[in-house]
């Protein structure tokens, strides 16, 4: 078996229970990762904010209509 396939096989065996659970329960951390990415984008543009309060308000405004409010 090629080396790459052996590595893939080991990885699947190592995380087999987690892989099966992902199919059974269907949970995903994708929405949270998207939120983290959005906050990081705000943070990159937040150099002009004078205080953490303004930064926090910008985050709250951007998530106004989401499940965080």
N, CA, C and O atoms as a DFTB+ gen file, in Angstrom:
276 C
 N C O
     1  1       0.853      -1.174       0.000
     2  2       0.000       0.000       0.000
     3  2       0.902       1.242       0.000
     4  3       1.906       1.278       0.712
     5  1       0.546       2.259      -0.798
     6  2       1.347       3.491      -0.807
     7  2       1.388       4.155       0.568
     8  3       0.478       4.010       1.385
     9  1       2.471       4.883       0.788
    10  2       2.697       5.511       2.088
    11  2       1.569       6.476       2.469
    12  3       1.160       6.525       3.629
    13  1       1.069       7.237       1.502
    14  2      -0.001       8.197       1.786
    15  2      -1.275       7.480       2.221
    16  3      -1.987       7.953       3.108
    17  1      -1.559       6.344       1.599
    18  2      -2.758       5.586       1.975
    19  2      -2.608       4.982       3.362
    20  3      -3.577       4.908       4.117
    21  1      -1.403       4.550       3.701
    22  2      -1.172       4.011       5.046
    23  2      -1.418       5.087       6.095
    24  3      -2.028       4.825       7.132
    25  1      -0.941       6.299       5.820
    26  2      -1.144       7.398       6.759
    27  2      -2.629       7.719       6.894
    28  3      -3.117       7.938       8.003
    29  1      -3.350       7.749       5.777
    30  2      -4.792       8.012       5.825
    31  2      -5.507       6.914       6.605
    32  3      -6.414       7.197       7.389
    33  1      -5.107       5.677       6.397
    34  2      -5.710       4.549       7.109
    35  2      -5.474       4.657       8.612
    36  3      -6.389       4.424       9.403
    37  1      -4.254       5.010       9.010
    38  2      -3.956       5.184      10.437
    39  2      -4.801       6.301      11.041
    40  3      -5.321       6.170      12.149
    41  1      -4.931       7.397      10.302
    42  2      -5.713       8.530      10.799
    43  2      -7.171       8.143      10.981
    44  3      -7.782       8.481      11.995
    45  1      -7.730       7.441      10.012
    46  2      -9.131       7.007      10.123
    47  2      -9.299       6.048      11.290
    48  3     -10.263       6.166      12.046
    49  1      -8.386       5.105      11.453
    50  2      -8.489       4.171      12.587
    51  2      -8.373       4.901      13.913
    52  3      -9.084       4.581      14.866
    53  1      -7.481       5.877      13.979
    54  2      -7.255       6.612      15.222
    55  2      -8.495       7.412      15.627
    56  3      -8.806       7.509      16.814
    57  1      -9.200       7.982      14.654
    58  2     -10.345       8.853      14.938
    59  2     -11.667       8.215      14.515
    60  3     -12.630       8.925      14.226
    61  1     -11.720       6.899      14.478
    62  2     -12.894       6.199      13.962
    63  2     -14.167       6.552      14.725
    64  3     -15.194       6.843      14.112
    65  1     -14.109       6.531      16.059
    66  2     -15.309       6.831      16.853
    67  2     -15.815       8.245      16.583
    68  3     -17.021       8.462      16.466
    69  1     -14.906       9.196      16.485
    70  2     -15.303      10.574      16.222
    71  2     -15.924      10.716      14.834
    72  3     -16.880      11.471      14.654
    73  1     -15.387       9.997      13.863
    74  2     -15.929      10.046      12.504
    75  2     -17.345       9.486      12.478
    76  3     -18.236      10.075      11.866
    77  1     -17.556       8.352      13.139
    78  2     -18.892       7.748      13.203
    79  2     -19.858       8.685      13.914
    80  3     -20.987       8.867      13.459
    81  1     -19.430       9.285      15.029
    82  2     -20.300      10.214      15.759
    83  2     -20.694      11.408      14.901
    84  3     -21.813      11.907      15.016
    85  1     -19.796      11.869      14.048
    86  2     -20.136      13.015      13.198
    87  2     -21.256      12.663      12.226
    88  3     -22.070      13.523      11.886
    89  1     -21.311      11.412      11.774
    90  2     -22.400      10.995      10.891
    91  2     -23.694      10.763      11.666
    92  3     -24.780      11.060      11.168
    93  1     -23.580      10.233      12.879
    94  2     -24.773       9.938      13.678
    95  2     -25.443      11.218      14.154
    96  3     -26.653      11.377      13.990
    97  1     -24.679      12.129      14.739
    98  2     -25.261      13.301      15.388
    99  2     -25.317      14.531      14.489
   100  3     -26.172      15.392      14.697
   101  1     -24.459      14.639      13.524
   102  2     -24.504      15.735      12.569
   103  2     -24.134      17.104      13.112
   104  3     -24.383      18.114      12.454
   105  1     -23.546      17.157      14.299
   106  2     -23.122      18.445      14.838
   107  2     -21.904      18.942      14.079
   108  3     -21.088      18.158      13.595
   109  1     -21.800      20.250      13.988
   110  2     -20.660      20.857      13.312
   111  2     -20.264      22.123      14.051
   112  3     -21.121      22.845      14.561
   113  1     -18.987      22.388      14.108
   114  2     -18.544      23.642      14.709
   115  2     -18.328      24.704      13.631
   116  3     -17.686      25.724      13.879
   117  1     -18.859      24.462      12.445
   118  2     -18.749      25.411      11.346
   119  2     -19.313      26.790      11.654
   120  3     -18.651      27.788      11.370
   121  1     -20.530      26.883      12.234
   122  2     -21.060      28.214      12.554
   123  2     -20.178      28.988      13.536
   124  3     -20.011      30.200      13.395
   125  1     -19.619      28.303      14.516
   126  2     -18.750      28.972      15.482
   127  2     -17.458      29.421      14.806
   128  3     -16.962      30.516      15.072
   129  1     -16.917      28.577      13.936
   130  2     -15.705      28.957      13.205
   131  2     -15.970      30.177      12.326
   132  3     -15.113      31.051      12.198
   133  1     -17.165      30.234      11.717
   134  2     -17.522      31.401      10.922
   135  2     -17.600      32.663      11.763
   136  3     -17.167      33.735      11.341
   137  1     -18.163      32.523      12.969
   138  2     -18.242      33.672      13.881
   139  2     -16.854      34.127      14.297
   140  3     -16.571      35.325      14.334
   141  1     -15.991      33.171      14.608
   142  2     -14.612      33.518      14.976
   143  2     -13.921      34.257      13.833
   144  3     -13.202      35.229      14.061
   145  1     -14.140      33.794      12.610
   146  2     -13.533      34.439      11.450
   147  2     -14.051      35.866      11.291
   148  3     -13.286      36.776      10.972
   149  1     -15.355      36.056      11.514
   150  2     -15.941      37.395      11.407
   151  2     -15.346      38.335      12.457
   152  3     -15.040      39.490      12.158
   153  1     -15.183      37.839      13.684
   154  2     -14.595      38.653      14.753
   155  2     -13.142      38.995      14.428
   156  3     -12.698      40.118      14.667
   157  1     -12.406      38.032      13.886
   158  2     -11.013      38.301      13.507
   159  2     -10.932      39.354      12.404
   160  3     -10.023      40.184      12.399
   161  1     -11.886      39.318      11.467
   162  2     -11.902      40.331      10.408
   163  2     -12.175      41.709      10.996
   164  3     -11.552      42.691      10.593
   165  1     -13.105      41.787      11.950
   166  2     -13.379      43.063      12.622
   167  2     -12.134      43.519      13.373
   168  3     -11.795      44.702      13.371
   169  1     -11.461      42.576      14.010
   170  2     -10.256      42.907      14.778
   171  2      -9.165      43.487      13.876
   172  3      -8.455      44.412      14.270
   173  1      -9.035      42.937      12.665
   174  2      -8.022      43.447      11.730
   175  2      -8.305      44.889      11.327
   176  3      -7.381      45.666      11.086
   177  1      -9.586      45.241      11.256
   178  2      -9.935      46.606      10.857
   179  2     -10.142      47.523      12.051
   180  3     -10.481      48.693      11.875
   181  1      -9.944      47.015      13.262
   182  2     -10.264      47.767      14.480
   183  2      -9.092      48.572      15.021
   184  3      -9.155      49.049      16.154
   185  1      -8.038      48.736      14.256
   186  2      -6.883      49.465      14.779
   187  2      -7.224      50.910      15.120
   188  3      -6.583      51.503      15.987
   189  1      -8.218      51.485      14.456
   190  2      -8.584      52.865      14.727
   191  2      -9.516      53.043      15.913
   192  3      -9.768      54.172      16.334
   193  1     -10.035      51.944      16.461
   194  2     -10.948      52.066      17.597
   195  2     -10.179      52.539      18.816
   196  3      -9.067      52.081      19.080
   197  1     -10.777      53.452      19.550
   198  2     -10.081      54.044      20.690
   199  2     -10.138      53.177      21.940
   200  3      -9.293      53.304      22.826
   201  1     -11.126      52.301      22.014
   202  2     -11.262      51.519      23.241
   203  2     -11.839      50.145      22.924
   204  3     -12.367      49.906      21.838
   205  1     -11.724      49.257      23.896
   206  2     -12.309      47.935      23.760
   207  2     -13.824      48.037      23.668
   208  3     -14.460      47.224      22.998
   209  1     -14.406      49.026      24.332
   210  2     -15.857      49.218      24.300
   211  2     -16.344      49.397      22.854
   212  3     -17.348      48.805      22.459
   213  1     -15.639      50.206      22.077
   214  2     -16.017      50.412      20.675
   215  2     -15.865      49.130      19.859
   216  3     -16.698      48.830      19.005
   217  1     -14.809      48.386      20.123
   218  2     -14.582      47.107      19.449
   219  2     -15.716      46.139      19.771
   220  3     -16.248      45.479      18.878
   221  1     -16.080      46.058      21.038
   222  2     -17.168      45.175      21.482
   223  2     -18.489      45.575      20.832
   224  3     -19.244      44.717      20.377
   225  1     -18.765      46.869      20.788
   226  2     -20.002      47.340      20.168
   227  2     -20.052      46.989      18.683
   228  3     -21.107      46.629      18.161
   229  1     -18.917      47.095      18.010
   230  2     -18.866      46.740      16.584
   231  2     -19.182      45.261      16.387
   232  3     -19.880      44.902      15.439
   233  1     -18.682      44.404      17.263
   234  2     -18.972      42.972      17.183
   235  2     -20.455      42.728      17.430
   236  3     -21.091      41.976      16.693
   237  1     -21.008      43.358      18.461
   238  2     -22.425      43.169      18.773
   239  2     -23.317      43.654      17.635
   240  3     -24.336      43.030      17.339
   241  1     -22.947      44.752      17.000
   242  2     -23.723      45.255      15.865
   243  2     -23.672      44.270      14.703
   244  3     -24.683      44.042      14.039
   245  1     -22.515      43.692      14.455
   246  2     -22.390      42.776      13.319
   247  2     -23.147      41.471      13.541
   248  3     -23.505      40.799      12.574
   249  1     -23.397      41.098      14.802
   250  2     -24.152      39.880      15.110
   251  2     -25.575      40.201      15.574
   252  3     -26.210      39.382      16.240
   253  1     -26.072      41.376      15.228
   254  2     -27.359      41.843      15.732
   255  2     -28.499      40.862      15.434
   256  3     -29.343      40.628      16.299
   257  1     -28.536      40.301      14.260
   258  2     -29.642      39.428      13.863
   259  2     -29.264      37.956      13.873
   260  3     -29.843      37.167      13.126
   261  1     -28.318      37.579      14.694
   262  2     -27.901      36.182      14.712
   263  2     -28.307      35.534      16.024
   264  3     -29.004      36.139      16.838
   265  1     -27.869      34.311      16.218
   266  2     -28.243      33.560      17.418
   267  2     -27.520      34.046      18.661
   268  3     -27.804      33.550      19.751
   269  1     -26.591      35.002      18.545
   270  2     -25.893      35.526      19.712
   271  2     -26.706      36.578      20.450
   272  3     -26.472      36.820      21.634
   273  1     -27.658      37.204      19.767
   274  2     -28.400      38.290      20.402
   275  2     -29.569      37.774      21.210
   276  3     -30.300      38.561      21.811
